Amino acid sequence: MKTKKIVVFDLDDTLYNEIDYLKSAFNEIAVKISNKININKDAINDKMLDYFYSNKNVFLEIIKAYNLQFTVEELLSIYRKHQPNISLSEDRISVLNNLKKANIDLALLTDGRSIQQRSKIRALRLNRWFSEIVISEEFGSEKPNINNYKHFEKMFGEGVYYYVGDNIGKDFVSPNKLNWTTICLKNNGLNIHKQDEETVNEEYFAQKTITEFLQLKEIINQ
């Protein structure tokens, strides 16, 4: 009898680049500000990105720069509630289709607020592939809480489990303890959270590291 396989994916900076979500939100905020003060939205957007890459408090700085009537909380609300303009790249679609065609169960485990993560999931149309989705705010705990991972073992039962993520600070330590195969997608230079291996113990490292998403096919289909 063929062994059942279950692959659990992280979302941000794994299935898509989280910076794309940020840029999508900044663009919407820039439009709303532009409509209030009659300044070109692209100039506002560029200024917010400059603040972000300079590690400044973006919303506080943009309010000060244009003497806006918006509060930080109002801009943050737009950020969290906007409908993101993001999409899956061809390599992600290819891998997900390949795994689904092979009758491999696919699941999603992501930290974050429900409203934001659900809007990303809708925009990326992930329900086409994922039969079980766990979001930390809805579940009640965040990675690396081992219960977030055990949930999938309860859902899918016995099998060979894989976890695919990018954050070495929290993604892999618990599935390592559960004897899952852990796979880290190497930062392509766009990740919001850097992969600094010197800051964590070896138990936090993934067992395998890939530089291209397409490499998952050969690892999981072995």
C-alpha positions as CSV (number, residue, x, y, z in Angstrom):
1,M,0.0,0.0,0.0
2,K,1.3,3.4,-1.0
3,T,2.3,5.6,2.0
4,K,0.1,8.7,2.4
5,K,2.0,12.0,2.1
6,I,0.9,15.3,3.7
7,V,2.6,18.6,2.8
8,V,2.0,21.6,5.1
9,F,3.1,25.0,3.7
10,D,3.8,28.3,5.3
11,L,2.2,31.3,3.5
12,D,4.2,34.6,3.7
13,D,7.5,34.6,1.9
14,T,6.9,30.9,1.0
15,L,4.0,30.7,-1.4
16,Y,4.4,34.4,-2.4
17,N,6.7,37.3,-1.5
18,E,5.2,39.2,1.5
19,I,6.7,42.4,0.2
20,D,4.1,42.2,-2.6
21,Y,1.4,42.4,0.0
22,L,3.0,45.4,1.6
23,K,3.4,47.2,-1.7
24,S,-0.3,46.5,-2.5
25,A,-1.4,48.0,0.8
26,F,0.9,51.0,0.4
27,N,-0.5,51.7,-3.0
28,E,-4.1,51.7,-1.6
29,I,-3.0,54.0,1.3
30,A,-1.3,56.3,-1.2
31,V,-4.5,56.6,-3.3
32,K,-6.5,57.5,-0.2
33,I,-4.0,60.1,0.9
34,S,-3.7,61.5,-2.6
35,N,-7.5,62.0,-2.8
36,K,-7.3,64.1,0.4
37,I,-4.3,66.3,-0.3
38,N,-4.1,66.3,-4.1
39,I,-0.5,65.1,-4.3
40,N,0.5,62.4,-6.9
41,K,-0.1,58.9,-5.4
42,D,3.1,57.6,-6.8
43,A,5.2,60.2,-5.0
44,I,3.4,59.3,-1.7
45,N,3.9,55.6,-2.4
46,D,7.6,56.0,-3.1
47,K,8.1,58.0,0.1
48,M,6.4,55.2,2.2
49,L,8.6,52.6,0.6
50,D,11.7,54.7,1.3
51,Y,10.6,54.9,5.0
52,F,10.1,51.1,5.1
53,Y,13.5,50.3,3.6
54,S,15.0,52.8,6.1
55,N,13.4,50.9,9.0
56,K,11.3,53.9,10.0
57,N,7.8,54.0,11.3
58,V,6.2,54.4,7.9
59,F,2.7,55.6,8.9
60,L,4.0,58.1,11.5
61,E,6.5,59.5,9.1
62,I,4.1,59.9,6.2
63,I,1.6,61.6,8.5
64,K,4.3,64.1,9.6
65,A,5.6,64.6,6.0
66,Y,2.3,65.7,4.7
67,N,0.7,67.0,7.9
68,L,-2.1,64.5,7.3
69,Q,-5.4,64.3,9.2
70,F,-5.1,60.5,9.3
71,T,-4.0,58.7,12.4
72,V,-1.6,55.9,12.5
73,E,-4.4,53.6,13.5
74,E,-6.5,54.6,10.5
75,L,-3.6,53.9,8.1
76,L,-2.9,50.6,9.8
77,S,-6.6,49.7,9.4
78,I,-6.4,50.3,5.7
79,Y,-3.3,48.2,5.5
80,R,-4.9,45.3,7.2
81,K,-8.3,45.4,5.6
82,H,-7.4,46.2,2.0
83,Q,-8.0,43.6,-0.8
84,P,-4.5,42.7,-1.8
85,N,-3.3,42.7,-5.4
86,I,-1.1,39.6,-5.2
87,S,-0.8,36.4,-7.2
88,L,1.0,33.1,-7.3
89,S,4.0,32.8,-9.5
90,E,4.2,30.1,-12.2
91,D,6.6,27.9,-10.2
92,R,4.2,27.9,-7.2
93,I,1.3,26.9,-9.4
94,S,3.3,24.2,-11.1
95,V,4.4,22.6,-7.8
96,L,0.9,22.8,-6.2
97,N,-0.7,21.3,-9.3
98,N,2.0,18.5,-9.4
99,L,1.4,17.6,-5.8
100,K,-2.3,17.7,-6.0
101,K,-2.3,15.5,-9.1
102,A,-0.2,13.0,-7.1
103,N,-3.0,12.8,-4.6
104,I,-0.9,14.4,-1.9
105,D,-2.8,16.2,0.9
106,L,-1.9,19.9,1.0
107,A,-2.5,22.1,4.1
108,L,-1.6,25.6,5.1
109,L,-0.2,26.9,8.5
110,T,0.2,30.6,8.9
111,D,0.6,33.1,11.7
112,G,-1.2,36.4,11.6
113,R,-4.5,38.1,11.8
114,S,-7.5,36.3,10.4
115,I,-8.7,39.3,8.2
116,Q,-5.3,39.7,6.6
117,Q,-4.4,36.1,6.0
118,R,-7.9,35.3,4.7
119,S,-7.7,38.1,2.2
120,K,-4.3,36.8,1.0
121,I,-5.7,33.3,0.7
122,R,-8.6,34.6,-1.4
123,A,-6.4,36.7,-3.6
124,L,-4.1,33.8,-4.2
125,R,-7.0,31.4,-4.7
126,L,-5.4,28.9,-2.4
127,N,-8.6,27.0,-1.7
128,R,-8.1,25.3,-5.1
129,W,-5.3,23.3,-3.5
130,F,-5.5,23.3,0.3
131,S,-8.0,21.2,2.1
132,E,-7.0,22.4,5.6
133,I,-6.0,25.9,6.6
134,V,-4.9,27.0,10.1
135,I,-4.4,30.7,10.9
136,S,-2.9,31.5,14.3
137,E,-5.4,34.1,15.4
138,E,-8.3,31.7,14.7
139,F,-6.4,28.7,16.2
140,G,-5.4,30.4,19.4
141,S,-1.7,29.9,19.2
142,E,1.3,30.7,17.0
143,K,4.2,28.8,15.6
144,P,6.3,27.3,17.0
145,N,3.6,25.9,19.3
146,I,3.6,22.2,18.6
147,N,-0.2,21.9,18.8
148,N,-0.4,24.0,15.6
149,Y,1.4,21.1,13.9
150,K,-0.2,18.3,15.7
151,H,-3.6,19.6,14.5
152,F,-2.7,18.2,11.0
153,E,-1.7,14.8,12.3
154,K,-5.2,14.7,13.9
155,M,-6.8,15.8,10.7
156,F,-5.0,13.6,8.2
157,G,-3.8,10.6,10.4
158,E,-0.8,8.5,9.8
159,G,1.5,9.4,6.9
160,V,4.7,11.1,5.9
161,Y,4.6,14.7,6.8
162,Y,6.5,17.6,5.2
163,Y,6.7,21.3,6.3
164,V,7.8,23.9,3.8
165,G,8.6,27.4,5.2
166,D,11.1,30.2,5.3
167,N,11.4,31.5,8.9
168,I,14.2,29.6,10.8
169,G,13.2,31.4,14.0
170,K,9.9,29.5,14.3
171,D,8.9,27.3,11.3
172,F,10.9,24.1,11.8
173,V,11.7,23.4,15.4
174,S,8.3,21.8,16.2
175,P,7.9,19.7,13.0
176,N,11.5,18.5,13.6
177,K,10.4,17.2,17.0
178,L,7.5,15.4,15.3
179,N,9.9,13.8,12.8
180,W,8.4,15.6,9.8
181,T,10.7,16.4,6.9
182,T,11.3,20.1,7.1
183,I,12.3,22.2,4.1
184,C,13.4,25.8,4.1
185,L,13.0,28.0,1.0
186,K,16.2,30.1,0.9
187,N,15.7,33.8,1.0
188,N,15.8,35.2,-2.6
189,G,16.6,38.7,-1.2
190,L,13.0,39.8,-1.0
191,N,12.0,38.3,2.3
192,I,10.7,40.7,5.0
193,H,12.2,38.4,7.7
194,K,15.9,37.6,7.2
195,Q,17.3,34.2,7.6
196,D,20.1,34.7,10.2
197,E,21.3,31.2,11.2
198,E,23.7,32.6,13.8
199,T,20.8,33.8,15.9
200,V,19.2,30.3,16.5
201,N,20.2,26.9,17.7
202,E,20.6,24.0,15.2
203,E,17.3,22.4,16.4
204,Y,15.6,25.4,14.6
205,F,17.2,24.6,11.3
206,A,15.3,22.8,8.5
207,Q,16.6,19.4,7.5
208,K,16.7,20.5,3.8
209,T,17.2,23.8,2.1
210,I,16.1,24.7,-1.4
211,T,16.9,27.7,-3.6
212,E,14.2,27.1,-6.1
213,F,10.5,26.3,-5.3
214,L,10.5,23.7,-8.2
215,Q,12.9,21.6,-6.2
216,L,10.0,20.5,-4.0
217,K,8.8,18.2,-6.7
218,E,11.8,15.9,-6.6
219,I,12.0,16.0,-2.8
220,I,8.4,15.1,-2.1
221,N,7.8,12.8,-5.1
222,Q,10.7,10.5,-4.2
